[in-house]
Amino acid sequence: CVADARGKVIQVKVDECNAQLADIKKQMVGAKGTRLNTLKQKALQVLRRRKMYDTQLGQVMNQQFNVD
């Protein structure tokens, strides 16, 4: 089904965001000053993107539920 395929694609993107966040968190441990602020901004961007994907995933799941 199209919704299932779309849901899987979005889930992969969410997983990629989680991996990026884990990587950024590791980098933040030793970072100070400007580098730390840059990493925080990058983490916020990834979190916003992940939230958007979560919202899309919820919409796709609701559509699939309504169709079923």
N, C-alpha and C positions, 0 to 999 in steps of 0.2 A: 504494500500500500504506500502511497505517496507520503502520507503523514508520518508513517513509521520511518521511512528513509530520511525525511527531513528532520525528524526527531533525533535520529542517530547522528546526523551531521552536526546538529546543534550541540548534542551531548559531547561530541569529540571536541568542539570548540570550547566548551566549558572545561573539559579536562585539560586542554592546552593552557587555559587561563590559570587553572590550579597549579599546573607545573611551573608556569612563569612566576606565580606568586611565591612558590616554594623556593625557586632559584633566587628571587629578589630578597627573600627573607634571609637566606644564607649569606648573601652579599652584604646585607645591612649589619650583620654581626660585627664586622671589623671596620665599618665605614664611619667616618666622622665629617663634620662640617658640610661643605657644599655637596660632596658625594652622597652623604646621607639624605640630604634634602632632595637631590635628584632621584634617588632610589624611592623615596616616599612618594614623589609625584608620579613616577612610573607605576608604582604599586596601586595608587589611586586610579590611574587610567585603566589598569588591568581589572581592578575591582568593578569599575563602572561597566566595562565591556562584559564581564562575567554576569553582572546583574541584568544587563540587557538580554544576554543569551538565555538566562534563567527565565526571564519574562516570556521570551519567544517560545521556549520549550514548554512552558505552562500553557500558552495559547494553542500550540500544536496538539498537546495532549488533550486539552478541552475539546478541540475540534474533532479529534479522533473519537473521543468519548461520545460526543453528540452524534457522530455518524454511526457508531456502533449501536 
